[in-house]
Amino acid sequence: MNPTEVLRIVDAIHREKNIDKEIVFQGIEAALVSAAKKHYGEDQEIEIHINRQTGEITGSHNGIPLTPSEISERVAAQTAKQVMIQKIREAERDALYAEYCEQKDQLVSGIVQRYEGGTASITLDRPGPTAEAILPRSEQIPGETHHQNERVRATVAEVRKQGSRVRIILSRTRPQLVERLFEQEIPEISDGVIEVRAMAREPGYRTKVAVSSTDQRVDCVGACVGVRGNRIKNIVDELGGTERIDVIPYSDDMQVFIRNALQPAKVDEVILCQMLGRAIVLVSEDQLSLAIGRRGQNVRLASKLCGWDIEIMTREELDEALEKAIAGFSSLEGVSEELADRLVGEGFLTYDDLSVIEPEDLMEMGGLTREQADAIIAQAEARAEEAEQAAAAERRRLREQRQEEEAEAAAADEPLTEPSADELTDTEVGGSELAELSADASEHTSETVEPEAEDAELAQPAPQPSPAGPEPSL
């Protein structure tokens, strides 16, 4: 193999396969070493080097230099070719892997080649050799389907090596897709005038996006929505046309941010409980269902967006919850009324809340010893557990009652009696003496939502009365 031919081959592979020249040189050297060992023996010390500038090949056998003619005569060309092809394929795989690892969470596009079993196989748009990716059913927007030759845009969710291949997994359900689409459709974002500060998404249904502007003259919300909503409409269309997008102004003031995040509901007051990372949001009765949203969606997304647990209540519900909490905490051995007031002031409203407090914080709040703090927390844990057991028993009772009604109705061929709103609330939320604090469809009371839980609840079931007499419920 003459030097000029070596350089030509390296350059051709570099251009066609998009592989760094140094990797190609190393692959050829490794191929020649492997082929030489087939001739001299695997235990022999063989070294081969290619001059990167001239293409000249030099080598040695056990420290003795080999001439170019000896290398060409004693190295099996076919073996060298096979090894070189293998090395180049490995280099090509590594280059592809590195390329798409760098594109993690970035927007890519491609053409659907196959759509089988709910999974789309996609050929990605890229220069050079083609790259295949898959869009699993779990990463597709609910309700959407794809067909052959359809152009699809998605973000790179995962890249991993599988043998000699690179597996690229795409996603259309993650918030990064919406963020990348905002960057494409809204020039002010790509220019750095507007920033996307936070995002919460339930794919196919609703997304909340918090934005801010570095230029006070630019209306960040208006710029994102566009004239007559044309900019946001393009994004909605890309997401299938059914996903609602709320664009809200970001604020460093968490009370203001939470108020904005709950739009379109009108908020009366936001109370931050720093120790628990909880925000109690007070609204009027007529705004309660709007603040919570259908199936809790509005408050759930607002909670994810802000990073706080948000509980929606009316003023009357809060007053009642505070009264019950003070009475309940005061009934614990070692808790004075003053300490109960301080706990409630920090946002602790249930035994379950108190059971997770740090002993050091409780010691500081009440001037307690470590033993006293541990004892109070243990009491709270026990009562919270008793309340949960009582709620579980009530759920079983209602389930058995429903099964009996179904059996009787089937036997009599009569329509079933629908469970009451109170039964539904107790069954779904957990049934407690604080059921007033959970989302009741008929009475429009409160609902607590944590960032990662759809039906999280603040109110905990009430404990069973102790032998000493009934205790206030939390």
VOPAGU-2260 file (C-alpha; in pm, 1 decimal, decimal comma):
REM VOPAGU-2260
SITE   aa  ch    i         X         Y         Z
SITE  MET   A    0       0,0       0,0       0,0
SITE  ASN   A    1     173,2     318,5    -114,6
SITE  PRO   A    2     165,5     633,4     105,2
SITE  THR   A    3     -49,7     832,3    -137,0
SITE  GLU   A    4    -311,9     556,2    -140,7
SITE  VAL   A    5    -316,0     550,0     240,1
SITE  LEU   A    6    -384,4     923,0     260,4
SITE  ARG   A    7    -654,8     896,7      -5,8
SITE  ILE   A    8    -833,0     616,4     180,6
SITE  VAL   A    9    -817,6     804,1     510,9
SITE  ASP   A   10    -956,5    1120,0     354,4
SITE  ALA   A   11   -1237,2     931,6     177,9
SITE  ILE   A   12   -1346,7     755,2     496,7
SITE  HIS   A   13   -1331,0    1083,4     688,5
SITE  ARG   A   14   -1560,3    1253,9     438,2
SITE  GLU   A   15   -1806,6     970,5     379,3
SITE  LYS   A   16   -1840,1     843,1     734,9
SITE  ASN   A   17   -1786,2    1172,1     919,6
SITE  ILE   A   18   -1513,0    1005,9    1129,3
SITE  ASP   A   19   -1212,6    1195,2    1260,4
SITE  LYS   A   20    -897,7    1124,8    1053,8
SITE  GLU   A   21    -696,0    1029,7    1361,3
SITE  ILE   A   22    -947,3     757,0    1443,6
SITE  VAL   A   23    -917,4     624,6    1086,8
SITE  PHE   A   24    -536,3     620,8    1108,7
SITE  GLN   A   25    -554,4     432,1    1438,3
SITE  GLY   A   26    -798,1     182,9    1287,1
SITE  ILE   A   27    -566,2     109,8     994,3
SITE  GLU   A   28    -267,3      70,7    1228,6
SITE  ALA   A   29    -463,1    -169,0    1449,7
SITE  ALA   A   30    -570,9    -364,7    1141,7
SITE  LEU   A   31    -211,9    -399,1    1019,7
SITE  VAL   A   32     -89,9    -508,4    1364,7
SITE  SER   A   33    -365,3    -769,6    1386,7
SITE  ALA   A   34    -287,0    -900,3    1038,5
SITE  ALA   A   35      88,8    -911,8    1111,0
SITE  LYS   A   36      29,1   -1120,1    1423,5
SITE  LYS   A   37    -152,8   -1373,5    1209,8
SITE  HIS   A   38     179,7   -1420,5    1028,4
SITE  TYR   A   39     433,2   -1387,1    1312,3
SITE  GLY   A   40     223,3   -1523,5    1599,3
SITE  GLU   A   41     -11,0   -1366,8    1851,6
SITE  ASP   A   42     258,1   -1358,2    2122,3
SITE  GLN   A   43     494,0   -1150,1    1909,3
SITE  GLU   A   44     553,5    -779,6    1971,1
SITE  ILE   A   45     442,3    -595,1    1659,4
SITE  GLU   A   46     434,3    -218,5    1613,8
SITE  ILE   A   47     296,7     -35,7    1309,4
SITE  HIS   A   48     296,4     341,5    1261,1
SITE  ILE   A   49     157,8     556,2     977,0
SITE  ASN   A   50     302,2     901,7     920,8
SITE  ARG   A   51       3,2    1138,3     937,4
SITE  GLN   A   52     158,3    1379,8     687,4
SITE  THR   A   53     312,2    1152,0     424,1
SITE  GLY   A   54     116,8     828,2     466,2
SITE  GLU   A   55     438,6     626,2     497,0
SITE  ILE   A   56     401,9     299,6     691,4
SITE  THR   A   57     679,3     184,9     927,9
SITE  GLY   A   58     689,2    -103,4    1170,6
SITE  SER   A   59     894,1    -336,8    1386,9
SITE  HIS   A   60     894,6    -699,9    1494,2
SITE  ASN   A   61    1029,2    -756,3    1845,8
SITE  GLY   A   62    1212,4    -425,1    1814,8
SITE  ILE   A   63    1362,7    -505,8    1473,4
SITE  PRO   A   64    1250,7    -259,3    1204,2
SITE  LEU   A   65    1044,8    -391,3     915,9
SITE  THR   A   66    1080,5    -247,5     569,9
SITE  PRO   A   67     770,4    -138,7     376,0
SITE  SER   A   68     816,9    -434,4     144,5
SITE  GLU   A   69     830,0    -676,5     441,0
SITE  ILE   A   70     513,2    -523,9     580,4
SITE  SER   A   71     330,0    -553,8     248,9
SITE  GLU   A   72     458,9    -907,6     187,4
SITE  ARG   A   73     396,4   -1052,7     532,3
SITE  VAL   A   74      69,4    -883,8     622,2
SITE  ALA   A   75    -232,3   -1065,3     484,7
SITE  ALA   A   76    -422,7    -801,0     290,7
SITE  GLN   A   77    -762,7    -967,7     338,2
SITE  THR   A   78    -716,6    -996,9     714,6
SITE  ALA   A   79    -603,8    -635,6     735,9
SITE  LYS   A   80    -907,1    -527,6     535,1
SITE  GLN   A   81   -1148,5    -717,0     760,5
SITE  VAL   A   82    -996,0    -574,2    1076,5
SITE  MET   A   83    -990,5    -226,0     927,4
SITE  ILE   A   84   -1358,2    -248,4     834,2
SITE  GLN   A   85   -1440,2    -360,7    1187,7
SITE  LYS   A   86   -1239,5     -76,9    1339,8
SITE  ILE   A   87   -1401,5     176,5    1110,8
SITE  ARG   A   88   -1747,6      49,7    1202,7
SITE  GLU   A   89   -1659,8      83,2    1569,4
SITE  ALA   A   90   -1531,1     434,5    1505,9
SITE  GLU   A   91   -1846,6     517,7    1313,4
SITE  ARG   A   92   -2061,2     387,5    1598,7
SITE  ASP   A   93   -1861,0     586,5    1854,9
SITE  ALA   A   94   -1889,6     902,1    1644,4
SITE  LEU   A   95   -2266,4     857,5    1608,8
SITE  TYR   A   96   -2300,4     792,3    1981,3
SITE  ALA   A   97   -2100,0    1104,4    2069,8
SITE  GLU   A   98   -2294,8    1316,4    1820,0
SITE  TYR   A   99   -2635,9    1233,4    1964,2
SITE  CYS   A  100   -2520,9    1236,7    2325,6
SITE  GLU   A  101   -2438,8    1602,0    2264,1
SITE  GLN   A  102   -2791,9    1649,3    2127,9
SITE  LYS   A  103   -2964,0    1514,2    2440,1
SITE  ASP   A  104   -3289,5    1709,0    2495,1
SITE  GLN   A  105   -3237,9    1888,6    2162,4
SITE  LEU   A  106   -3486,5    1894,2    1875,9
SITE  VAL   A  107   -3431,5    1656,5    1583,1
SITE  SER   A  108   -3646,8    1562,9    1286,1
SITE  GLY   A  109   -3682,1    1267,5    1055,4
SITE  ILE   A  110   -3906,5    1052,2     837,5
SITE  VAL   A  111   -4112,3     762,3     972,2
SITE  GLN   A  112   -4003,8     442,8     795,3
SITE  ARG   A  113   -4222,7     198,1     989,4
SITE  TYR   A  114   -4500,0     221,5    1246,0
SITE  GLU   A  115   -4559,2    -114,0    1410,4
SITE  GLY   A  116   -4697,6    -203,8    1749,7
SITE  GLY   A  117   -4728,3     162,0    1841,1
SITE  THR   A  118   -4355,6     225,6    1791,7
SITE  ALA   A  119   -4229,9     448,6    1510,5
SITE  SER   A  120   -3893,3     378,7    1344,4
SITE  ILE   A  121   -3749,5     705,4    1215,3
SITE  THR   A  122   -3462,1     791,2     982,1
SITE  LEU   A  123   -3307,6    1108,3    1119,9
SITE  ASP   A  124   -3207,8    1406,8     911,1
SITE  ARG   A  125   -2828,2    1434,5     920,2
SITE  PRO   A  126   -2536,0    1473,6     676,9
SITE  GLY   A  127   -2342,0    1160,9     587,5
SITE  PRO   A  128   -2458,6     810,0     679,9
SITE  THR   A  129   -2817,9     767,7     793,5
SITE  ALA   A  130   -2906,6     724,7    1158,4
SITE  GLU   A  131   -3206,2     529,6    1284,1
SITE  ALA   A  132   -3407,1     621,4    1593,2
SITE  ILE   A  133   -3724,1     495,1    1757,4
SITE  LEU   A  134   -4019,4     679,5    1906,3
SITE  PRO   A  135   -4179,4     439,4    2157,7
SITE  ARG   A  136   -4549,7     450,2    2237,4
SITE  SER   A  137   -4466,3     567,4    2590,8
SITE  GLU   A  138   -4290,8     875,5    2448,5
SITE  GLN   A  139   -4573,5     971,4    2210,9
SITE  ILE   A  140   -4837,9    1230,3    2289,4
SITE  PRO   A  141   -5159,0    1056,2    2403,8
SITE  GLY   A  142   -5398,1    1003,5    2114,5
SITE  GLU   A  143   -5149,7    1066,5    1834,1
SITE  THR   A  144   -5061,6     809,5    1568,0
SITE  HIS   A  145   -4796,4     817,2    1296,9
SITE  HIS   A  146   -4778,3     680,1     944,8
SITE  GLN   A  147   -4509,0     588,1     696,3
SITE  ASN   A  148   -4325,7     879,4     528,0
SITE  GLU   A  149   -4458,0    1127,1     785,2
SITE  ARG   A  150   -4212,9    1393,7     902,3
SITE  VAL   A  151   -4178,5    1398,5    1280,8
SITE  ARG   A  152   -4006,7    1634,6    1521,8
SITE  ALA   A  153   -3902,1    1516,7    1867,7
SITE  THR   A  154   -3628,6    1556,6    2127,2
SITE  VAL   A  155   -3347,0    1309,6    2191,3
SITE  ALA   A  156   -3440,6    1134,2    2515,2
SITE  GLU   A  157   -3175,4     863,4    2544,3
SITE  VAL   A  158   -2871,0     736,0    2356,5
SITE  ARG   A  159   -2703,1     405,2    2433,1
SITE  LYS   A  160   -2476,2     150,5    2269,3
SITE  GLN   A  161   -2615,5    -193,8    2193,3
SITE  GLY   A  162   -2347,8    -420,4    2054,0
SITE  SER   A  163   -2230,5    -274,6    1725,3
SITE  ARG   A  164   -2527,0     -37,5    1699,9
SITE  VAL   A  165   -2634,7     288,3    1859,5
SITE  ARG   A  166   -2989,3     302,2    1994,3
SITE  ILE   A  167   -3140,9     651,3    1981,0
SITE  ILE   A  168   -3471,4     698,9    2164,1
SITE  LEU   A  169   -3684,8    1003,2    2088,3
SITE  SER   A  170   -3961,0    1167,8    2289,9
SITE  ARG   A  171   -4256,3    1395,7    2218,7
SITE  THR   A  172   -4390,8    1397,6    2574,4
SITE  ARG   A  173   -4116,3    1576,1    2766,6
SITE  PRO   A  174   -4117,9    1948,6    2849,0
SITE  GLN   A  175   -3797,8    1997,7    2647,4
SITE  LEU   A  176   -3996,7    1954,0    2324,4
SITE  VAL   A  177   -4215,7    2252,8    2407,0
SITE  GLU   A  178   -3910,7    2453,4    2514,2
SITE  ARG   A  179   -3728,0    2381,1    2186,3
SITE  LEU   A  180   -4039,8    2472,4    1986,1
SITE  PHE   A  181   -4061,3    2802,6    2173,8
SITE  GLU   A  182   -3699,0    2870,9    2080,7
SITE  GLN   A  183   -3775,0    2802,2    1714,1
SITE  GLU   A  184   -4101,4    2993,6    1686,6
SITE  ILE   A  185   -4017,1    3296,4    1902,3
SITE  PRO   A  186   -3711,2    3493,3    1784,3
SITE  GLU   A  187   -3694,6    3690,5    2109,2
SITE  ILE   A  188   -3611,1    3368,1    2294,2
SITE  SER   A  189   -3332,3    3264,4    2057,2
SITE  ASP   A  190   -3200,3    3624,2    2075,9
SITE  GLY   A  191   -3192,4    3609,9    2456,3
SITE  VAL   A  192   -3444,8    3891,2    2507,4
SITE  ILE   A  193   -3701,0    3650,9    2655,7
SITE  GLU   A  194   -3612,0    3358,4    2882,5
SITE  VAL   A  195   -3811,6    3044,5    2957,0
SITE  ARG   A  196   -3776,1    3025,2    3336,0
SITE  ALA   A  197   -3989,6    2721,9    3420,8
SITE  MET   A  198   -4222,1    2473,9    3255,2
SITE  ALA   A  199   -4470,7    2208,0    3362,9
SITE  ARG   A  200   -4639,5    1977,1    3116,1
SITE  GLU   A  201   -4903,6    1708,2    3094,9
SITE  PRO   A  202   -4857,1    1599,3    2731,7
SITE  GLY   A  203   -5163,6    1614,0    2514,5
SITE  TYR   A  204   -5361,5    1813,1    2769,2
SITE  ARG   A  205   -5197,9    2123,7    2909,4
SITE  THR   A  206   -4864,4    2301,1    2956,2
SITE  LYS   A  207   -4772,4    2601,1    3169,8
SITE  VAL   A  208   -4470,1    2807,7    3065,1
SITE  ALA   A  209   -4320,3    3084,6    3280,8
SITE  VAL   A  210   -4126,1    3348,5    3088,2
SITE  SER   A  211   -3941,1    3669,2    3171,7
SITE  SER   A  212   -3790,7    3953,0    2968,9
SITE  THR   A  213   -3446,0    4109,7    2993,8
SITE  ASP   A  214   -3584,5    4421,3    2824,0
SITE  GLN   A  215   -3859,5    4602,9    3010,3
SITE  ARG   A  216   -3993,2    4735,8    2680,2
SITE  VAL   A  217   -4073,2    4381,3    2561,8
SITE  ASP   A  218   -4395,8    4216,6    2677,7
SITE  CYS   A  219   -4272,7    3861,3    2732,0
SITE  VAL   A  220   -4618,9    3703,0    2737,1
SITE  GLY   A  221   -4745,2    3896,0    2434,6
SITE  ALA   A  222   -4431,4    3816,1    2234,4
SITE  CYS   A  223   -4474,2    3444,4    2300,2
SITE  VAL   A  224   -4842,8    3440,9    2211,1
SITE  GLY   A  225   -4798,1    3652,7    1898,4
SITE  VAL   A  226   -5044,1    3860,9    1700,1
SITE  ARG   A  227   -5383,6    3690,7    1724,1
SITE  GLY   A  228   -5206,7    3397,8    1886,3
SITE  ASN   A  229   -5027,7    3295,9    1566,5
SITE  ARG   A  230   -4697,6    3203,8    1734,3
SITE  ILE   A  231   -4847,5    2989,8    2006,5
SITE  LYS   A  232   -5084,4    2832,8    1751,9
SITE  ASN   A  233   -4789,7    2700,1    1550,9
SITE  ILE   A  234   -4657,1    2530,6    1864,0
SITE  VAL   A  235   -4998,3    2388,0    1954,3
SITE  ASP   A  236   -5036,1    2249,8    1600,5
SITE  GLU   A  237   -4697,4    2076,0    1626,0
SITE  LEU   A  238   -4815,5    1913,4    1949,9
SITE  GLY   A  239   -5124,5    1768,9    1783,8
SITE  GLY   A  240   -5364,6    2060,5    1818,2
SITE  THR   A  241   -5525,5    1956,4    2147,0
SITE  GLU   A  242   -5269,1    2062,9    2405,6
SITE  ARG   A  243   -5347,3    2392,1    2576,1
SITE  ILE   A  244   -5049,6    2618,9    2651,6
SITE  ASP   A  245   -5062,8    2882,9    2926,6
SITE  VAL   A  246   -4788,9    3147,5    2907,5
SITE  ILE   A  247   -4744,7    3333,2    3236,9
SITE  PRO   A  248   -4500,6    3599,5    3359,6
SITE  TYR   A  249   -4226,8    3473,9    3591,2
SITE  SER   A  250   -4152,0    3650,3    3920,8
SITE  ASP   A  251   -3876,6    3606,5    4179,2
SITE  ASP   A  252   -4141,2    3686,1    4439,7
SITE  MET   A  253   -4281,7    3339,4    4504,0
SITE  GLN   A  254   -4616,4    3470,1    4622,7
SITE  VAL   A  255   -4660,8    3662,0    4297,9
SITE  PHE   A  256   -4535,0    3367,0    4091,5
SITE  ILE   A  257   -4778,7    3124,3    4252,2
SITE  ARG   A  258   -5060,4    3373,2    4199,0
SITE  ASN   A  259   -4966,8    3398,8    3829,4
SITE  ALA   A  260   -4927,4    3021,5    3794,6
SITE  LEU   A  261   -5286,9    2962,8    3904,7
SITE  GLN   A  262   -5432,5    3182,6    3630,9
SITE  PRO   A  263   -5705,4    3214,3    3512,5
SITE  ALA   A  264   -5828,0    3182,4    3872,8
SITE  LYS   A  265   -5829,0    3497,8    4086,9
SITE  VAL   A  266   -5629,5    3450,2    4407,5
SITE  ASP   A  267   -5705,6    3644,2    4727,2
SITE  GLU   A  268   -5391,3    3559,4    4925,1
SITE  VAL   A  269   -5085,7    3331,0    4915,8
SITE  ILE   A  270   -4939,5    3212,3    5248,4
SITE  LEU   A  271   -4595,1    3050,2    5227,4
SITE  CYS   A  272   -4501,2    2779,5    5478,2
SITE  GLN   A  273   -4124,3    2774,1    5429,2
SITE  MET   A  274   -4050,6    2481,4    5658,2
SITE  LEU   A  275   -4281,9    2247,2    5467,3
SITE  GLY   A  276   -4236,6    2398,3    5121,1
SITE  ARG   A  277   -4611,0    2446,9    5112,9
SITE  ALA   A  278   -4820,1    2736,2    4987,6
SITE  ILE   A  279   -5173,2    2785,0    5117,0
SITE  VAL   A  280   -5368,6    2975,0    4853,4
SITE  LEU   A  281   -5690,4    3144,3    4957,1
SITE  VAL   A  282   -5962,2    3198,5    4698,9
SITE  SER   A  283   -6328,6    3288,0    4709,2
SITE  GLU   A  284   -6588,6    3015,5    4680,9
SITE  ASP   A  285   -6669,0    3099,9    4318,9
SITE  GLN   A  286   -6300,7    3069,9    4217,9
SITE  LEU   A  287   -6233,8    2740,4    4394,8
SITE  SER   A  288   -6315,1    2499,5    4112,0
SITE  LEU   A  289   -6135,5    2721,0    3858,8
SITE  ALA   A  290   -5820,0    2733,0    4073,1
SITE  ILE   A  291   -5818,5    2357,0    4118,5
SITE  GLY   A  292   -5901,9    2285,7    3756,2
SITE  ARG   A  293   -6050,3    1980,4    3593,5
SITE  ARG   A  294   -5932,5    1674,8    3786,2
SITE  GLY   A  295   -5690,4    1899,5    3974,0
SITE  GLN   A  296   -5493,8    1981,6    3660,0
SITE  ASN   A  297   -5454,3    2357,5    3710,8
SITE  VAL   A  298   -5322,8    2339,3    4066,4
SITE  ARG   A  299   -5112,7    2033,4    3987,0
SITE  LEU   A  300   -4931,2    2205,2    3700,4
SITE  ALA   A  301   -4892,0    2524,8    3904,4
SITE  SER   A  302   -4733,8    2318,7    4181,1
SITE  LYS   A  303   -4485,9    2160,3    3939,9
SITE  LEU   A  304   -4410,9    2496,1    3781,1
SITE  CYS   A  305   -4332,6    2670,5    4110,3
SITE  GLY   A  306   -4180,8    2375,4    4295,8
SITE  TRP   A  307   -4413,6    2420,7    4593,9
SITE  ASP   A  308   -4694,4    2205,3    4731,4
SITE  ILE   A  309   -5005,0    2415,4    4677,0
SITE  GLU   A  310   -5325,2    2381,6    4877,5
SITE  ILE   A  311   -5633,9    2568,3    4762,8
SITE  MET   A  312   -5871,5    2678,6    5040,0
SITE  THR   A  313   -6135,1    2934,5    5122,0
SITE  ARG   A  314   -6083,9    3162,1    5420,8
SITE  GLU   A  315   -6351,2    2975,3    5618,6
SITE  GLU   A  316   -6184,6    2639,9    5552,7
SITE  LEU   A  317   -5848,1    2772,8    5665,6
SITE  ASP   A  318   -5992,0    2908,8    5990,3
SITE  GLU   A  319   -6156,1    2574,6    6061,9
SITE  ALA   A  320   -5836,6    2382,0    5980,3
SITE  LEU   A  321   -5629,7    2607,1    6207,3
SITE  GLU   A  322   -5871,4    2559,4    6493,9
SITE  LYS   A  323   -5868,7    2180,8    6457,4
SITE  ALA   A  324   -5490,0    2169,0    6424,9
SITE  ILE   A  325   -5430,9    2373,2    6741,4
SITE  ALA   A  326   -5671,2    2154,5    6937,3
SITE  GLY   A  327   -5517,5    1835,2    6800,4
SITE  PHE   A  328   -5154,3    1932,1    6862,0
SITE  SER   A  329   -5237,1    2058,1    7212,0
SITE  SER   A  330   -5370,5    1712,3    7296,7
SITE  LEU   A  331   -5026,3    1558,6    7240,2
SITE  GLU   A  332   -4825,0    1500,4    7555,3
SITE  GLY   A  333   -4550,6    1760,7    7583,1
SITE  VAL   A  334   -4709,1    2012,0    7342,4
SITE  SER   A  335   -4817,2    2337,7    7501,6
SITE  GLU   A  336   -5081,4    2560,8    7349,2
SITE  GLU   A  337   -4806,7    2811,2    7268,2
SITE  LEU   A  338   -4607,5    2546,3    7078,7
SITE  ALA   A  339   -4923,3    2433,4    6900,1
SITE  ASP   A  340   -4980,2    2792,3    6787,1
SITE  ARG   A  341   -4622,7    2815,1    6656,0
SITE  LEU   A  342   -4654,7    2485,8    6468,8
SITE  VAL   A  343   -4974,5    2598,7    6302,9
SITE  GLY   A  344   -4813,6    2931,9    6221,9
SITE  GLU   A  345   -4541,7    2743,4    6031,3
SITE  GLY   A  346   -4805,3    2558,9    5828,5
SITE  PHE   A  347   -4828,9    2228,8    6019,4
SITE  LEU   A  348   -5195,9    2134,0    6001,0
SITE  THR   A  349   -5203,7    1754,7    6044,1
SITE  TYR   A  350   -5039,8    1479,3    6244,4
SITE  ASP   A  351   -4877,7    1363,3    5923,4
SITE  ASP   A  352   -4715,3    1706,2    5883,6
SITE  LEU   A  353   -4583,4    1693,8    6237,7
SITE  SER   A  354   -4450,3    1339,5    6195,4
SITE  VAL   A  355   -4193,8    1455,9    5936,7
SITE  ILE   A  356   -4059,2    1759,9    6121,9
SITE  GLU   A  357   -3688,4    1755,8    6202,8
SITE  PRO   A  358   -3631,6    1701,5    6578,1
SITE  GLU   A  359   -3390,7    1997,5    6585,2
SITE  ASP   A  360   -3657,2    2230,2    6443,9
SITE  LEU   A  361   -3911,2    2114,1    6699,4
SITE  MET   A  362   -3656,2    2156,3    6979,5
SITE  GLU   A  363   -3588,7    2513,9    6871,4
SITE  MET   A  364   -3955,5    2604,3    6834,5
SITE  GLY   A  365   -4059,8    2467,9    7172,8
SITE  GLY   A  366   -3742,0    2488,7    7379,6
SITE  LEU   A  367   -3750,0    2109,8    7413,7
SITE  THR   A  368   -3490,0    1844,4    7478,3
SITE  ARG   A  369   -3412,2    1585,3    7213,0
SITE  GLU   A  370   -3601,9    1321,3    7409,8
SITE  GLN   A  371   -3911,8    1541,3    7434,8
SITE  ALA   A  372   -3902,9    1623,5    7063,6
SITE  ASP   A  373   -3862,7    1256,0    6968,5
SITE  ALA   A  374   -4155,5    1162,8    7193,7
SITE  ILE   A  375   -4384,6    1422,4    7032,4
SITE  ILE   A  376   -4289,0    1309,8    6681,9
SITE  ALA   A  377   -4350,2     946,3    6779,2
SITE  GLN   A  378   -4700,3    1036,2    6902,0
SITE  ALA   A  379   -4773,4    1218,7    6577,2
SITE  GLU   A  380   -4651,7     920,3    6372,9
SITE  ALA   A  381   -4873,6     682,9    6571,7
SITE  ARG   A  382   -5182,5     898,0    6530,1
SITE  ALA   A  383   -5116,7     947,3    6159,2
SITE  GLU   A  384   -5085,4     569,2    6118,3
SITE  GLU   A  385   -5408,5     510,2    6311,9
SITE  ALA   A  386   -5585,4     762,4    6093,6
SITE  GLU   A  387   -5461,1     594,4    5775,7
SITE  GLN   A  388   -5578,2     255,4    5900,6
SITE  ALA   A  389   -5920,7     400,4    5979,6
SITE  ALA   A  390   -5940,0     551,4    5633,1
SITE  ALA   A  391   -5838,4     221,2    5472,3
SITE  ALA   A  392   -6108,6      40,7    5669,6
SITE  GLU   A  393   -6365,8     295,3    5552,7
SITE  ARG   A  394   -6258,7     250,7    5191,5
SITE  ARG   A  395   -6295,5    -126,8    5225,4
SITE  ARG   A  396   -6640,4     -82,9    5376,8
SITE  LEU   A  397   -6756,1     138,6    5092,5
SITE  ARG   A  398   -6608,5     -98,5    4833,9
SITE  GLU   A  399   -6785,3    -397,7    4988,9
SITE  GLN   A  400   -7107,4    -199,3    5009,7
SITE  ARG   A  401   -7079,1    -113,0    4641,6
SITE  GLN   A  402   -7013,7    -476,3    4550,0
SITE  GLU   A  403   -7322,5    -583,5    4743,9
SITE  GLU   A  404   -7530,9    -321,3    4563,7
SITE  GLU   A  405   -7399,8    -443,7    4227,6
SITE  ALA   A  406   -7485,0    -802,8    4314,9
SITE  GLU   A  407   -7834,5    -709,5    4434,1
SITE  ALA   A  408   -7895,6    -493,0    4128,5
SITE  ALA   A  409   -7781,6    -770,1    3896,7
SITE  ALA   A  410   -8010,3   -1016,6    4069,7
SITE  ALA   A  411   -8308,5    -783,6    4060,5
SITE  ASP   A  412   -8215,1    -637,5    3720,3
SITE  GLU   A  413   -8245,1    -289,4    3868,6
SITE  PRO   A  414   -8030,9      20,9    3802,1
SITE  LEU   A  415   -7745,6      73,9    4043,8
SITE  THR   A  416   -7758,6     344,4    4306,4
SITE  GLU   A  417   -7478,8     590,1    4243,3
SITE  PRO   A  418   -7259,0     660,8    4546,1
SITE  SER   A  419   -7309,3     998,9    4708,9
SITE  ALA   A  420   -7060,0    1282,6    4678,4
SITE  ASP   A  421   -6957,5    1228,8    5042,4
SITE  GLU   A  422   -6888,7     860,6    4976,5
SITE  LEU   A  423   -6684,7     943,8    4668,4
SITE  THR   A  424   -6481,4    1197,8    4862,5
SITE  ASP   A  425   -6413,8     959,1    5149,9
SITE  THR   A  426   -6324,0     677,9    4912,3
SITE  GLU   A  427   -6092,1     867,3    4682,3
SITE  VAL   A  428   -5932,4    1110,9    4922,3
SITE  GLY   A  429   -5896,6     888,3    5218,8
SITE  GLY   A  430   -6194,9     952,4    5446,5
SITE  SER   A  431   -6105,2    1152,6    5756,4
SITE  GLU   A  432   -6229,1    1400,9    6006,5
SITE  LEU   A  433   -6054,3    1650,9    5784,6
SITE  ALA   A  434   -6250,9    1540,8    5479,2
SITE  GLU   A  435   -6368,4    1900,1    5469,7
SITE  LEU   A  436   -6014,6    1989,9    5361,8
SITE  SER   A  437   -6021,1    1765,9    5054,1
SITE  ALA   A  438   -6171,1    1841,4    4712,9
SITE  ASP   A  439   -6540,9    1764,8    4753,3
SITE  ALA   A  440   -6739,8    1796,9    4434,8
SITE  SER   A  441   -7061,8    1895,1    4605,2
SITE  GLU   A  442   -6928,5    2131,1    4873,6
SITE  HIS   A  443   -6628,4    2274,6    4680,3
SITE  THR   A  444   -6373,6    2246,0    4957,2
SITE  SER   A  445   -5992,5    2233,7    4923,8
SITE  GLU   A  446   -5741,0    2013,2    4749,2
SITE  THR   A  447   -5369,2    1968,5    4811,5
SITE  VAL   A  448   -5141,1    1881,5    4523,6
SITE  GLU   A  449   -4777,0    1782,9    4539,0
SITE  PRO   A  450   -4543,0    1831,9    4239,4
SITE  GLU   A  451   -4532,4    1464,2    4139,4
SITE  ALA   A  452   -4868,5    1333,0    4265,1
SITE  GLU   A  453   -5202,1    1378,1    4095,1
SITE  ASP   A  454   -5428,3    1326,4    4395,1
SITE  ALA   A  455   -5204,0    1409,6    4688,2
SITE  GLU   A  456   -5389,0    1526,7    4996,1
SITE  LEU   A  457   -5299,2    1738,7    5294,0
SITE  ALA   A  458   -5573,0    1621,6    5525,4
SITE  GLN   A  459   -5503,1    1299,2    5705,7
SITE  PRO   A  460   -5763,0    1060,6    5851,3
SITE  ALA   A  461   -5854,4    1114,1    6212,7
SITE  PRO   A  462   -5711,8     887,5    6486,1
SITE  GLN   A  463   -5928,9     654,5    6687,0
SITE  PRO   A  464   -6023,1     780,0    7036,3
SITE  SER   A  465   -5777,5     681,9    7308,4
SITE  PRO   A  466   -5886,1     504,9    7628,1
SITE  ALA   A  467   -5859,1     841,1    7805,8
SITE  GLY   A  468   -6133,4     982,6    7590,1
SITE  PRO   A  469   -6181,8    1134,7    7247,3
SITE  GLU   A  470   -5899,6    1345,1    7103,6
SITE  PRO   A  471   -5923,7    1636,4    6862,3
SITE  SER   A  472   -5891,3    1515,4    6505,1
SITE  LEU   A  473   -5635,3    1621,4    6245,6
